């Protein structure tokens, strides 16, 4: 089976646009936002807030490298303690949550 990336619009004519062809870069997204404002298109407050949060998350590292270095150092020095009771409690809570959803 061959997968076709084309999109058929409502009119039934096949589209020639391929995936990724219409993606906006950060430079074009800000210019498209200003052109949207000039054309009378307004974002909802929730949508505008979502864009702000998304931009803030892009600048936040996913991993606290300083904390990782501290844990590595503690492991190498033999100071790292594992609380098996806390791990067991977390596993049980996770299973209970999954069972309540299912």
Secondary structure, DSSP 4 states (H G I P E B T S, - for coil): -------B-TTSPBP---TTTTPPPHHHHHHHHHHHHHTT----HHHHHHHHHHHHHHTS-SS-HHHHHHHHHHHHHT-----HHHHHHHHHHHHHHHHHH-
